């Protein structure tokens, strides 16, 4: 049981909604009837991106970052260090196979599921995009792919391009923001990221700019969505002006992101109910 608890901890429960949330939004906007919300494809994708996908994504990260994580203070209390546990390796392999099985079972979603698996691997494993700025930031559009896959599975086509672009920009900012607390450990370990290249001040400015662009793009799709996403550049500005420690603010964002995602999801569900 201790190994199972450790495995669950390594899947980052605080961040489960970072993958499951986009899938839920994709289902909410891809469904055209209430029945679609509970369709096998919807439930299978939500279940996959809630746990197995997180085991895969963060498991690959922990295995290939084992040396770097020795310098990372986050691994002391908030997260767990990988110590060569074979259970994690097996769980990562099973999670990858489940993703491939879903791709076979849901052809409209297949390209996006496979792209998620490929980017999730390439980010941490060779070619280690996470050490090749700005590809580390750009590749984190992978967090949008659960939503694209869910929407495609239900509709047979892609969501609006503006939604994909806006979501991609948002994830680029969120990735770099999450890397700011790691600037010190990453520099000591010789790891280059967008955050280490820009430094804390530059990285916050970069995040604010990406979030502002994301809000503008979503605003072209729906003004209400643009206003909702506008909270993020304001947060970036507030953190800078208020001189708030980023390693403290970082842990607020799962709750903030969950609240924003819930509002977006409710908007989609409202459209289904009133269709």
C-alpha positions as protocol buffer text, in pm:
chain_id: "A"
residue {
  index: 1
  type: UNK
  ca { x: 0 y: 0 z: 0 }
}
residue {
  index: 2
  type: UNK
  ca { x: 289 y: 236 z: 65 }
}
residue {
  index: 3
  type: UNK
  ca { x: 409 y: 185 z: -292 }
}
residue {
  index: 4
  type: UNK
  ca { x: 59 y: 251 z: -428 }
}
residue {
  index: 5
  type: UNK
  ca { x: 31 y: 570 z: -221 }
}
residue {
  index: 6
  type: UNK
  ca { x: 371 y: 676 z: -348 }
}
residue {
  index: 7
  type: UNK
  ca { x: 261 y: 607 z: -707 }
}
residue {
  index: 8
  type: UNK
  ca { x: -50 y: 821 z: -659 }
}
residue {
  index: 9
  type: UNK
  ca { x: 161 y: 1098 z: -508 }
}
residue {
  index: 10
  type: UNK
  ca { x: 392 y: 1087 z: -810 }
}
residue {
  index: 11
  type: UNK
  ca { x: 91 y: 1140 z: -1037 }
}
residue {
  index: 12
  type: UNK
  ca { x: 50 y: 1487 z: -877 }
}
residue {
  index: 13
  type: UNK
  ca { x: -313 y: 1473 z: -746 }
}
residue {
  index: 14
  type: UNK
  ca { x: -309 y: 1853 z: -709 }
}
residue {
  index: 15
  type: UNK
  ca { x: -268 y: 1876 z: -1084 }
}
residue {
  index: 16
  type: UNK
  ca { x: -501 y: 1599 z: -1202 }
}
residue {
  index: 17
  type: UNK
  ca { x: -747 y: 1856 z: -1331 }
}
residue {
  index: 18
  type: UNK
  ca { x: -480 y: 2006 z: -1558 }
}
residue {
  index: 19
  type: UNK
  ca { x: -547 y: 1711 z: -1791 }
}
residue {
  index: 20
  type: UNK
  ca { x: -894 y: 1601 z: -1683 }
}
residue {
  index: 21
  type: UNK
  ca { x: -1024 y: 1960 z: -1687 }
}
residue {
  index: 22
  type: UNK
  ca { x: -955 y: 2022 z: -2058 }
}
residue {
  index: 23
  type: UNK
  ca { x: -1109 y: 1681 z: -2137 }
}
residue {
  index: 24
  type: UNK
  ca { x: -1420 y: 1783 z: -1942 }
}
residue {
  index: 25
  type: UNK
  ca { x: -1438 y: 2115 z: -2128 }
}
residue {
  index: 26
  type: UNK
  ca { x: -1403 y: 1927 z: -2458 }
}
residue {
  index: 27
  type: UNK
  ca { x: -1690 y: 1697 z: -2363 }
}
residue {
  index: 28
  type: UNK
  ca { x: -1908 y: 1987 z: -2249 }
}
residue {
  index: 29
  type: UNK
  ca { x: -1865 y: 2175 z: -2578 }
}
residue {
  index: 30
  type: UNK
  ca { x: -1853 y: 1869 z: -2803 }
}
residue {
  index: 31
  type: UNK
  ca { x: -2177 y: 1715 z: -2672 }
}
residue {
  index: 32
  type: UNK
  ca { x: -2498 y: 1810 z: -2850 }
}
residue {
  index: 33
  type: UNK
  ca { x: -2730 y: 1612 z: -2623 }
}
residue {
  index: 34
  type: UNK
  ca { x: -2734 y: 1524 z: -2256 }
}
residue {
  index: 35
  type: UNK
  ca { x: -2679 y: 1162 z: -2356 }
}
residue {
  index: 36
  type: UNK
  ca { x: -2348 y: 1253 z: -2519 }
}
residue {
  index: 37
  type: UNK
  ca { x: -2218 y: 1368 z: -2182 }
}
residue {
  index: 38
  type: UNK
  ca { x: -2240 y: 1011 z: -2053 }
}
residue {
  index: 39
  type: UNK
  ca { x: -2145 y: 838 z: -2378 }
}
residue {
  index: 40
  type: UNK
  ca { x: -1880 y: 564 z: -2348 }
}
residue {
  index: 41
  type: UNK
  ca { x: -1629 y: 780 z: -2536 }
}
residue {
  index: 42
  type: UNK
  ca { x: -1683 y: 1071 z: -2294 }
}
residue {
  index: 43
  type: UNK
  ca { x: -1649 y: 856 z: -1984 }
}
residue {
  index: 44
  type: UNK
  ca { x: -1346 y: 667 z: -2116 }
}
residue {
  index: 45
  type: UNK
  ca { x: -1157 y: 986 z: -2203 }
}
residue {
  index: 46
  type: UNK
  ca { x: -1244 y: 1154 z: -1873 }
}
residue {
  index: 47
  type: UNK
  ca { x: -1130 y: 847 z: -1679 }
}
residue {
  index: 48
  type: UNK
  ca { x: -808 y: 822 z: -1878 }
}
residue {
  index: 49
  type: UNK
  ca { x: -710 y: 1186 z: -1840 }
}
residue {
  index: 50
  type: UNK
  ca { x: -801 y: 1190 z: -1472 }
}
residue {
  index: 51
  type: UNK
  ca { x: -547 y: 930 z: -1360 }
}
residue {
  index: 52
  type: UNK
  ca { x: -361 y: 713 z: -1616 }
}
residue {
  index: 53
  type: UNK
  ca { x: -254 y: 1012 z: -1827 }
}
residue {
  index: 54
  type: UNK
  ca { x: -120 y: 1186 z: -1518 }
}
residue {
  index: 55
  type: UNK
  ca { x: 69 y: 872 z: -1415 }
}
residue {
  index: 56
  type: UNK
  ca { x: 220 y: 861 z: -1764 }
}
residue {
  index: 57
  type: UNK
  ca { x: 308 y: 1229 z: -1796 }
}
residue {
  index: 58
  type: UNK
  ca { x: 455 y: 1284 z: -1450 }
}
residue {
  index: 59
  type: UNK
  ca { x: 600 y: 934 z: -1428 }
}
residue {
  index: 60
  type: UNK
  ca { x: 811 y: 990 z: -1741 }
}
residue {
  index: 61
  type: UNK
  ca { x: 912 y: 1326 z: -1597 }
}
residue {
  index: 62
  type: UNK
  ca { x: 1021 y: 1181 z: -1263 }
}
residue {
  index: 63
  type: UNK
  ca { x: 1218 y: 894 z: -1416 }
}
residue {
  index: 64
  type: UNK
  ca { x: 1421 y: 1116 z: -1647 }
}
residue {
  index: 65
  type: UNK
  ca { x: 1456 y: 1398 z: -1392 }
}
residue {
  index: 66
  type: UNK
  ca { x: 1577 y: 1180 z: -1106 }
}
residue {
  index: 67
  type: UNK
  ca { x: 1922 y: 1341 z: -1095 }
}
residue {
  index: 68
  type: UNK
  ca { x: 1792 y: 1696 z: -1129 }
}
residue {
  index: 69
  type: UNK
  ca { x: 1528 y: 1644 z: -859 }
}
residue {
  index: 70
  type: UNK
  ca { x: 1794 y: 1581 z: -597 }
}
residue {
  index: 71
  type: UNK
  ca { x: 1837 y: 1961 z: -591 }
}
residue {
  index: 72
  type: UNK
  ca { x: 1467 y: 2044 z: -599 }
}
residue {
  index: 73
  type: UNK
  ca { x: 1314 y: 2142 z: -262 }
}
residue {
  index: 74
  type: UNK
  ca { x: 961 y: 2075 z: -394 }
}
residue {
  index: 75
  type: UNK
  ca { x: 1042 y: 1704 z: -372 }
}
residue {
  index: 76
  type: UNK
  ca { x: 1088 y: 1731 z: 4 }
}
residue {
  index: 77
  type: UNK
  ca { x: 725 y: 1799 z: 95 }
}
residue {
  index: 78
  type: UNK
  ca { x: 490 y: 1888 z: -194 }
}
residue {
  index: 79
  type: UNK
  ca { x: 598 y: 1608 z: -429 }
}
residue {
  index: 80
  type: UNK
  ca { x: 781 y: 1274 z: -422 }
}
residue {
  index: 81
  type: UNK
  ca { x: 1125 y: 1181 z: -556 }
}
residue {
  index: 82
  type: UNK
  ca { x: 1160 y: 883 z: -788 }
}
residue {
  index: 83
  type: UNK
  ca { x: 1379 y: 620 z: -625 }
}
residue {
  index: 84
  type: UNK
  ca { x: 1386 y: 351 z: -892 }
}
residue {
  index: 85
  type: UNK
  ca { x: 1049 y: 197 z: -803 }
}
residue {
  index: 86
  type: UNK
  ca { x: 955 y: -64 z: -1064 }
}
residue {
  index: 87
  type: UNK
  ca { x: 585 y: -7 z: -988 }
}
residue {
  index: 88
  type: UNK
  ca { x: 608 y: 340 z: -1139 }
}
residue {
  index: 89
  type: UNK
  ca { x: 780 y: 207 z: -1452 }
}
residue {
  index: 90
  type: UNK
  ca { x: 508 y: -55 z: -1496 }
}
residue {
  index: 91
  type: UNK
  ca { x: 233 y: 199 z: -1436 }
}
residue {
  index: 92
  type: UNK
  ca { x: 381 y: 435 z: -1696 }
}
residue {
  index: 93
  type: UNK
  ca { x: 393 y: 154 z: -1953 }
}
residue {
  index: 94
  type: UNK
  ca { x: 34 y: 47 z: -1880 }
}
residue {
  index: 95
  type: UNK
  ca { x: -86 y: 408 z: -1899 }
}
residue {
  index: 96
  type: UNK
  ca { x: 81 y: 451 z: -2239 }
}
residue {
  index: 97
  type: UNK
  ca { x: -80 y: 130 z: -2367 }
}
residue {
  index: 98
  type: UNK
  ca { x: -420 y: 247 z: -2243 }
}
residue {
  index: 99
  type: UNK
  ca { x: -372 y: 569 z: -2440 }
}
residue {
  index: 100
  type: UNK
  ca { x: -289 y: 373 z: -2755 }
}
residue {
  index: 101
  type: UNK
  ca { x: -592 y: 148 z: -2698 }
}
residue {
  index: 102
  type: UNK
  ca { x: -816 y: 454 z: -2671 }
}
residue {
  index: 103
  type: UNK
  ca { x: -669 y: 590 z: -2993 }
}
residue {
  index: 104
  type: UNK
  ca { x: -757 y: 264 z: -3170 }
}
residue {
  index: 105
  type: UNK
  ca { x: -1108 y: 262 z: -3022 }
}
residue {
  index: 106
  type: UNK
  ca { x: -1178 y: 629 z: -3100 }
}
residue {
  index: 107
  type: UNK
  ca { x: -1038 y: 708 z: -3448 }
}
residue {
  index: 108
  type: UNK
  ca { x: -1151 y: 1076 z: -3453 }
}
residue {
  index: 109
  type: UNK
  ca { x: -953 y: 1133 z: -3133 }
}
residue {
  index: 110
  type: UNK
  ca { x: -656 y: 918 z: -3233 }
}
residue {
  index: 111
  type: UNK
  ca { x: -421 y: 1188 z: -3369 }
}
residue {
  index: 112
  type: UNK
  ca { x: -461 y: 1399 z: -3056 }
}
residue {
  index: 113
  type: UNK
  ca { x: -423 y: 1108 z: -2815 }
}
residue {
  index: 114
  type: UNK
  ca { x: -107 y: 995 z: -2992 }
}
residue {
  index: 115
  type: UNK
  ca { x: 23 y: 1353 z: -3004 }
}
residue {
  index: 116
  type: UNK
  ca { x: -32 y: 1376 z: -2628 }
}
residue {
  index: 117
  type: UNK
  ca { x: 167 y: 1057 z: -2569 }
}
residue {
  index: 118
  type: UNK
  ca { x: 444 y: 1169 z: -2805 }
}
residue {
  index: 119
  type: UNK
  ca { x: 480 y: 1518 z: -2655 }
}
residue {
  index: 120
  type: UNK
  ca { x: 451 y: 1381 z: -2301 }
}
residue {
  index: 121
  type: UNK
  ca { x: 746 y: 1153 z: -2376 }
}
residue {
  index: 122
  type: UNK
  ca { x: 954 y: 1403 z: -2573 }
}
residue {
  index: 123
  type: UNK
  ca { x: 918 y: 1670 z: -2306 }
}
residue {
  index: 124
  type: UNK
  ca { x: 1108 y: 1474 z: -2039 }
}
residue {
  index: 125
  type: UNK
  ca { x: 1273 y: 1186 z: -2226 }
}
residue {
  index: 126
  type: UNK
  ca { x: 1509 y: 1231 z: -2522 }
}
residue {
  index: 127
  type: UNK
  ca { x: 1502 y: 1473 z: -2701 }
}
residue {
  index: 128
  type: UNK
  ca { x: 1408 y: 1641 z: -2366 }
}
residue {
  index: 129
  type: UNK
  ca { x: 1222 y: 1941 z: -2498 }
}
residue {
  index: 130
  type: UNK
  ca { x: 1208 y: 2070 z: -2141 }
}
residue {
  index: 131
  type: UNK
  ca { x: 1576 y: 2163 z: -2170 }
}
residue {
  index: 132
  type: UNK
  ca { x: 1541 y: 2338 z: -2508 }
}
residue {
  index: 133
  type: UNK
  ca { x: 1383 y: 2679 z: -2457 }
}
residue {
  index: 134
  type: UNK
  ca { x: 1147 y: 2798 z: -2598 }
}
residue {
  index: 135
  type: UNK
  ca { x: 1040 y: 2445 z: -2701 }
}
residue {
  index: 136
  type: UNK
  ca { x: 984 y: 2361 z: -2335 }
}
residue {
  index: 137
  type: UNK
  ca { x: 710 y: 2623 z: -2323 }
}
residue {
  index: 138
  type: UNK
  ca { x: 570 y: 2560 z: -2670 }
}
residue {
  index: 139
  type: UNK
  ca { x: 546 y: 2182 z: -2625 }
}
residue {
  index: 140
  type: UNK
  ca { x: 325 y: 2223 z: -2320 }
}
residue {
  index: 141
  type: UNK
  ca { x: 34 y: 2278 z: -2551 }
}
residue {
  index: 142
  type: UNK
  ca { x: 1 y: 1905 z: -2484 }
}
residue {
  index: 143
  type: UNK
  ca { x: -231 y: 2004 z: -2197 }
}
residue {
  index: 144
  type: UNK
  ca { x: -482 y: 2128 z: -2457 }
}
residue {
  index: 145
  type: UNK
  ca { x: -486 y: 1795 z: -2640 }
}
residue {
  index: 146
  type: UNK
  ca { x: -722 y: 1615 z: -2395 }
}
residue {
  index: 147
  type: UNK
  ca { x: -987 y: 1875 z: -2477 }
}
residue {
  index: 148
  type: UNK
  ca { x: -922 y: 1847 z: -2852 }
}
residue {
  index: 149
  type: UNK
  ca { x: -941 y: 1466 z: -2830 }
}
residue {
  index: 150
  type: UNK
  ca { x: -1269 y: 1472 z: -2636 }
}
residue {
  index: 151
  type: UNK
  ca { x: -1428 y: 1726 z: -2869 }
}
residue {
  index: 152
  type: UNK
  ca { x: -1316 y: 1533 z: -3177 }
}
residue {
  index: 153
  type: UNK
  ca { x: -1438 y: 1202 z: -3035 }
}
residue {
  index: 154
  type: UNK
  ca { x: -1791 y: 1343 z: -2993 }
}
residue {
  index: 155
  type: UNK
  ca { x: -1816 y: 1558 z: -3305 }
}
residue {
  index: 156
  type: UNK
  ca { x: -1580 y: 1399 z: -3554 }
}
residue {
  index: 157
  type: UNK
  ca { x: -1398 y: 1726 z: -3617 }
}
residue {
  index: 158
  type: UNK
  ca { x: -1167 y: 1976 z: -3450 }
}
residue {
  index: 159
  type: UNK
  ca { x: -1287 y: 2244 z: -3208 }
}
residue {
  index: 160
  type: UNK
  ca { x: -1267 y: 2607 z: -3325 }
}
residue {
  index: 161
  type: UNK
  ca { x: -909 y: 2697 z: -3415 }
}
residue {
  index: 162
  type: UNK
  ca { x: -927 y: 3007 z: -3193 }
}
residue {
  index: 163
  type: UNK
  ca { x: -1005 y: 2786 z: -2893 }
}
residue {
  index: 164
  type: UNK
  ca { x: -704 y: 2564 z: -2963 }
}
residue {
  index: 165
  type: UNK
  ca { x: -470 y: 2861 z: -3017 }
}
residue {
  index: 166
  type: UNK
  ca { x: -597 y: 3041 z: -2708 }
}
residue {
  index: 167
  type: UNK
  ca { x: -563 y: 2729 z: -2497 }
}
residue {
  index: 168
  type: UNK
  ca { x: -214 y: 2664 z: -2632 }
}
residue {
  index: 169
  type: UNK
  ca { x: -101 y: 3015 z: -2537 }
}
residue {
  index: 170
  type: UNK
  ca { x: -251 y: 2970 z: -2190 }
}
residue {
  index: 171
  type: UNK
  ca { x: -59 y: 2646 z: -2134 }
}
residue {
  index: 172
  type: UNK
  ca { x: 266 y: 2804 z: -2254 }
}
residue {
  index: 173
  type: UNK
  ca { x: 228 y: 3067 z: -1985 }
}
residue {
  index: 174
  type: UNK
  ca { x: 124 y: 2820 z: -1717 }
}
residue {
  index: 175
  type: UNK
  ca { x: 422 y: 2599 z: -1793 }
}
residue {
  index: 176
  type: UNK
  ca { x: 674 y: 2879 z: -1763 }
}
residue {
  index: 177
  type: UNK
  ca { x: 505 y: 3009 z: -1450 }
}
residue {
  index: 178
  type: UNK
  ca { x: 533 y: 2664 z: -1291 }
}
residue {
  index: 179
  type: UNK
  ca { x: 905 y: 2659 z: -1378 }
}
residue {
  index: 180
  type: UNK
  ca { x: 982 y: 2986 z: -1198 }
}
residue {
  index: 181
  type: UNK
  ca { x: 1015 y: 2822 z: -851 }
}
residue {
  index: 182
  type: UNK
  ca { x: 1262 y: 2577 z: -1009 }
}
residue {
  index: 183
  type: UNK
  ca { x: 1496 y: 2844 z: -1150 }
}
residue {
  index: 184
  type: UNK
  ca { x: 1752 y: 2801 z: -869 }
}
residue {
  index: 185
  type: UNK
  ca { x: 1762 y: 2417 z: -869 }
}
residue {
  index: 186
  type: UNK
  ca { x: 1757 y: 2403 z: -1249 }
}
residue {
  index: 187
  type: UNK
  ca { x: 2048 y: 2647 z: -1281 }
}
residue {
  index: 188
  type: UNK
  ca { x: 2250 y: 2453 z: -1024 }
}
residue {
  index: 189
  type: UNK
  ca { x: 2180 y: 2134 z: -1219 }
}
residue {
  index: 190
  type: UNK
  ca { x: 2276 y: 2299 z: -1549 }
}
residue {
  index: 191
  type: UNK
  ca { x: 1921 y: 2275 z: -1689 }
}
residue {
  index: 192
  type: UNK
  ca { x: 1810 y: 2544 z: -1935 }
}
residue {
  index: 193
  type: UNK
  ca { x: 1442 y: 2638 z: -1947 }
}
residue {
  index: 194
  type: UNK
  ca { x: 1251 y: 2942 z: -2066 }
}
residue {
  index: 195
  type: UNK
  ca { x: 1235 y: 3047 z: -1699 }
}
residue {
  index: 196
  type: UNK
  ca { x: 1609 y: 3010 z: -1636 }
}
residue {
  index: 197
  type: UNK
  ca { x: 1690 y: 3203 z: -1955 }
}
residue {
  index: 198
  type: UNK
  ca { x: 1452 y: 3490 z: -1878 }
}
residue {
  index: 199
  type: UNK
  ca { x: 1498 y: 3501 z: -1501 }
}
residue {
  index: 200
  type: UNK
  ca { x: 1210 y: 3554 z: -1260 }
}
residue {
  index: 201
  type: UNK
  ca { x: 1115 y: 3905 z: -1374 }
}
residue {
  index: 202
  type: UNK
  ca { x: 1139 y: 3823 z: -1743 }
}
residue {
  index: 203
  type: UNK
  ca { x: 953 y: 3495 z: -1699 }
}
residue {
  index: 204
  type: UNK
  ca { x: 662 y: 3666 z: -1522 }
}
residue {
  index: 205
  type: UNK
  ca { x: 646 y: 3922 z: -1803 }
}
residue {
  index: 206
  type: UNK
  ca { x: 648 y: 3639 z: -2059 }
}
residue {
  index: 207
  type: UNK
  ca { x: 365 y: 3462 z: -1874 }
}
residue {
  index: 208
  type: UNK
  ca { x: 163 y: 3782 z: -1855 }
}
residue {
  index: 209
  type: UNK
  ca { x: 208 y: 3843 z: -2228 }
}
residue {
  index: 210
  type: UNK
  ca { x: 104 y: 3487 z: -2321 }
}
residue {
  index: 211
  type: UNK
  ca { x: -196 y: 3504 z: -2090 }
}
residue {
  index: 212
  type: UNK
  ca { x: -296 y: 3840 z: -2237 }
}
residue {
  index: 213
  type: UNK
  ca { x: -275 y: 3698 z: -2590 }
}
residue {
  index: 214
  type: UNK
  ca { x: -476 y: 3394 z: -2480 }
}
residue {
  index: 215
  type: UNK
  ca { x: -748 y: 3620 z: -2340 }
}
residue {
  index: 216
  type: UNK
  ca { x: -753 y: 3824 z: -2663 }
}
residue {
  index: 217
  type: UNK
  ca { x: -781 y: 3511 z: -2881 }
}
residue {
  index: 218
  type: UNK
  ca { x: -1061 y: 3368 z: -2667 }
}
residue {
  index: 219
  type: UNK
  ca { x: -1228 y: 3708 z: -2679 }
}
residue {
  index: 220
  type: UNK
  ca { x: -1245 y: 3682 z: -3059 }
}
residue {
  index: 221
  type: UNK
  ca { x: -1430 y: 3353 z: -3010 }
}
residue {
  index: 222
  type: UNK
  ca { x: -1655 y: 3473 z: -2727 }
}
residue {
  index: 223
  type: UNK
  ca { x: -1622 y: 3799 z: -2536 }
}
residue {
  index: 224
  type: UNK
  ca { x: -1725 y: 3630 z: -2211 }
}
residue {
  index: 225
  type: UNK
  ca { x: -1445 y: 3375 z: -2245 }
}
residue {
  index: 226
  type: UNK
  ca { x: -1198 y: 3653 z: -2313 }
}
residue {
  index: 227
  type: UNK
  ca { x: -1303 y: 3839 z: -2001 }
}
residue {
  index: 228
  type: UNK
  ca { x: -1278 y: 3521 z: -1794 }
}
residue {
  index: 229
  type: UNK
  ca { x: -926 y: 3446 z: -1920 }
}
residue {
  index: 230
  type: UNK
  ca { x: -835 y: 3809 z: -1857 }
}
residue {
  index: 231
  type: UNK
  ca { x: -796 y: 3722 z: -1489 }
}
residue {
  index: 232
  type: UNK
  ca { x: -457 y: 3564 z: -1561 }
}
residue {
  index: 233
  type: UNK
  ca { x: -263 y: 3866 z: -1694 }
}
residue {
  index: 234
  type: UNK
  ca { x: -409 y: 4060 z: -1402 }
}
residue {
  index: 235
  type: UNK
  ca { x: -279 y: 3795 z: -1164 }
}
residue {
  index: 236
  type: UNK
  ca { x: 67 y: 3814 z: -1324 }
}
residue {
  index: 237
  type: UNK
  ca { x: 65 y: 4191 z: -1281 }
}
residue {
  index: 238
  type: UNK
  ca { x: -60 y: 4164 z: -924 }
}
residue {
  index: 239
  type: UNK
  ca { x: 209 y: 3914 z: -827 }
}
residue {
  index: 240
  type: UNK
  ca { x: 478 y: 4141 z: -966 }
}
residue {
  index: 241
  type: UNK
  ca { x: 344 y: 4464 z: -818 }
}
residue {
  index: 242
  type: UNK
  ca { x: 262 y: 4301 z: -486 }
}
residue {
  index: 243
  type: UNK
  ca { x: 604 y: 4132 z: -468 }
}
residue {
  index: 244
  type: UNK
  ca { x: 441 y: 3797 z: -386 }
}
residue {
  index: 245
  type: UNK
  ca { x: 677 y: 3498 z: -366 }
}
residue {
  index: 246
  type: UNK
  ca { x: 616 y: 3285 z: -675 }
}
residue {
  index: 247
  type: UNK
  ca { x: 694 y: 2959 z: -497 }
}
residue {
  index: 248
  type: UNK
  ca { x: 403 y: 3045 z: -266 }
}
residue {
  index: 249
  type: UNK
  ca { x: 164 y: 3173 z: -534 }
}
residue {
  index: 250
  type: UNK
  ca { x: 235 y: 2867 z: -750 }
}
residue {
  index: 251
  type: UNK
  ca { x: 30 y: 2651 z: -516 }
}
residue {
  index: 252
  type: UNK
  ca { x: -273 y: 2879 z: -547 }
}
residue {
  index: 253
  type: UNK
  ca { x: -311 y: 2809 z: -916 }
}
residue {
  index: 254
  type: UNK
  ca { x: -466 y: 2460 z: -904 }
}
residue {
  index: 255
  type: UNK
  ca { x: -765 y: 2615 z: -724 }
}
residue {
  index: 256
  type: UNK
  ca { x: -773 y: 2921 z: -953 }
}
residue {
  index: 257
  type: UNK
  ca { x: -751 y: 2705 z: -1265 }
}
residue {
  index: 258
  type: UNK
  ca { x: -1019 y: 2470 z: -1134 }
}
residue {
  index: 259
  type: UNK
  ca { x: -1255 y: 2764 z: -1076 }
}
residue {
  index: 260
  type: UNK
  ca { x: -1195 y: 2909 z: -1425 }
}
residue {
  index: 261
  type: UNK
  ca { x: -1231 y: 2564 z: -1582 }
}
residue {
  index: 262
  type: UNK
  ca { x: -1556 y: 2505 z: -1391 }
}
residue {
  index: 263
  type: UNK
  ca { x: -1702 y: 2827 z: -1529 }
}
residue {
  index: 264
  type: UNK
  ca { x: -1601 y: 2733 z: -1883 }
}
residue {
  index: 265
  type: UNK
  ca { x: -1749 y: 2386 z: -1837 }
}
residue {
  index: 266
  type: UNK
  ca { x: -2076 y: 2521 z: -1701 }
}
residue {
  index: 267
  type: UNK
  ca { x: -2101 y: 2745 z: -2007 }
}
residue {
  index: 268
  type: UNK
  ca { x: -2073 y: 2439 z: -2231 }
}
residue {
  index: 269
  type: UNK
  ca { x: -2321 y: 2239 z: -2025 }
}
residue {
  index: 270
  type: UNK
  ca { x: -2568 y: 2529 z: -2037 }
}
residue {
  index: 271
  type: UNK
  ca { x: -2554 y: 2512 z: -2414 }
}
residue {
  index: 272
  type: UNK
  ca { x: -2622 y: 2136 z: -2411 }
}
residue {
  index: 273
  type: UNK
  ca { x: -2917 y: 2161 z: -2175 }
}
residue {
  index: 274
  type: UNK
  ca { x: -3072 y: 2445 z: -2372 }
}
residue {
  index: 275
  type: UNK
  ca { x: -3003 y: 2302 z: -2718 }
}
